[in-house]
Amino acid sequence: MIGHAKILVTGVTGTVASPVARSLAADNEVWGIARFADGHARDELARAGISCVAFDFMSPDFAGLPDDFDYVLHFGLARGLDPLDFDGHLTGNAEAGGLLLAHCRRARSFLHCSSTSVYLQSSQLLRETAPLADNHRNRNPAYSITKIAAEAVIRATARIFGVPTTIARLNVPYGDNGGMPARYLDLVAAGKPIPVHPAGPAIFTPIHEDDIVASIPALLAAARVPAVTVNWAGVQVVSVEEWCEFMGSVLGRPVRFEYSEAAIQRVACDTSLYQQIVDCAQMVDWRDGMRRMIRARHPRLMSA
């Protein structure tokens, strides 16, 4: 565990960053930056002991942000951009990460949250050395390209300033706080059809928010120069179809699927390297995690 450290968490209002920051705040001095468009979210984080600073990655101003953090956890994204505004996405989601790392170059280590959307579509479990591609072109044209660009910027900046860095490619995070499976849960609860790709099944390696939180110290300890790149994922392989059927059984609701070329395709990770870095022996079973998520988000509909 990390204790008595000064830690910066970017994008602190996000689905993944929020539980991470809250957990770390119990034993550390945690600062969080985001736009804080939702004042209630900022108040909740402040009550958890997090020092909140309004920050916009599209026009980063570091004047009000210390530069003496022990650790930096970079989850921040520039949101609300036109999907075809490639220049804006590169500015807010790639350049901004490099500027942040340069500002925080005194840090012991830097964790950059990337995405497994950077990989070329494959029927195999994807290793960190797998080919990269514009995976999300049909749904979000700038997303995968920006993620790849951000990794390159972070890698270069880490080498320039000698900051030990881990680039963690996150697969499918989920939990009580939300995530992609929670969006499918809402469709199941509402009796709406679930879009699935005709090339299915859409297989992933989802990771529960508890396991994300638990992995942070090890991922920070693994940081090196040049940066270490690792898949950040669960060790169980499960498909959208499978977890939606499970949700339906828990809620007592029938599940309908409809084919769509725009639906997300499989992105399942090889976690061999991750398991060398992080102790995965006690990871949350996906069924237990999904059941907890259902209970937290739709308690009145629970039937089992």
QUIZI-V898439 format. One line per field, one symbol per residue. ss: DSSP state (H for helix, E for strand, C for the rest). psi: psi as a letter, one per 40 degrees, with the letter a starting at -180 (. if undefined). burial: 1 if it has 24 or more other C-alpha atoms within 12 Angstrom, else 0. A space follows every 50 residues. Layout:
ss=???
psi=???
burial=???
This chain:
ss=CCCCCEEEEECCCCHHHHHHHHHHCCCCEEEEEECCCCHHHHHHHHHCCC EEEECCHHHCCCCCCCCCCCEEEECCCCCCCCCCCHHHHHHHHHHHHHHH HHHCCCCCEEEEEEEHHHECCCCCCECCCCCECCCCCCCCCCHHHHHHHH HHHHHHHHHHHCCCEEEEEECCEEECCEEHHHHHHHHHHCCCCEEECCCC CCEECCEEHHHHHHHHHHHHHCCECCCEEEEECCCCCEEHHHHHHHHHHH HCCCCCEEECCCCCCCECECCHHHHHHCCCCCCCCHHHHHHHHHHHHCHH HCCC
psi=ihifihhhhifeeiddddddddddedeihhihiidfdhdddddddddeeh hhhhhhedghhedehiefidihhheiihieihdegdddddddecdddddd dddfeeidihhhhaieeeihhieihhideiiiigdfdddgdecddddddd ddddddddddefhhihhhhhbgiiadeaiddddddddddefiihhiieei ighigihiddddddeddddddeiihiihhihgiiehhiiddddddddddd efhihhihhhdeiiiighihfdddeddhhedfihhddddddddddddfde ehe.
burial=01001111111111111111111110011111111100001100110101 11111111010000111011111111110000000001111111111111 11111111111111111111110011110101011110010111111111 11111111001111111111111111111111111111100011110001 11111111111111111111111111111111111111111111111111 10101010000011111111101110110100111110111111101100 0000
